[in-house]
Amino acid sequence: MQFEEGRVTFASSTDPNDRLGEYLLRRGRVSLAEIEAALCQQSSGKRLGTLMVEAGLLTRDELVAAVRGQVRAIVLDLFTWTEGECRFLAEAPQGAEDITLDLSLELEQVGTAEAVVAMAAAAAPAAARAVRKTKPGS
């Protein structure tokens, strides 16, 4: 997760299910064929979201909304972990993100672990809720 002045501005994951293409596919926003076509163009060094905007599959606003939803889901999923690893860096890693967010998760309203799990489940579409992700160390 990336923070700026205490606010989440970005998050990433090593879980392939958390990738933007998977996120958009689960929500029915793009087809598998559209993702594969965009991925074939990724050798240009551009990010998948940029390629999808250039191909007319998403508008810039839709991309930002999708990244916001993707990051929110990644952050909420962290609260379901029982163990894992983290590092703290004083500055953003090289290759800082083009899209940064001011993501408010209303965490002060979350009182219990059960509430966090319910929030994470609500952030996922119904078809994805039955799938349990493997966490580090599981």
Steps between C-alpha positions, in 0.01 A plus 500: 500500500611851429409779743518874472422709807341194661265426208519194276601618153574163339533128573625206302501127548702201387179296472415455129130518591552861611625620159300768321403271212362239741316771694334632182421149375329399827282808476403428141655827379723333238522158339789257523568555128525877558743451788713260294508743206611783729762279667648421157568875468666521841844445351488873428563554872159657558277386783192292429259775601665750266478251214132442571430872494692536173301209351171666599409224747497743794484874542759669720231550768404132483865403538541720807179353649623147430842565654328656801283190542797269446708682763209508744454123463873439554507716813186343647637154428803577717274504804411136446865387523608321813869529409718655233800721437537874453771759438490870571674733255548871560421587139302360209671223305649580160245503221239676711143447388332720240171472686511576869195510720377663815329187626288533809395161634317628807713267710405679819151354449638145496472361850565128460680255278159364396402847376819520294436159343144610419634820338753301294228257390274790403778646285514182288236392249283203605681256270836586655387475862508121500867497403743509793836654416818345628684732735873505565592225743173306453 
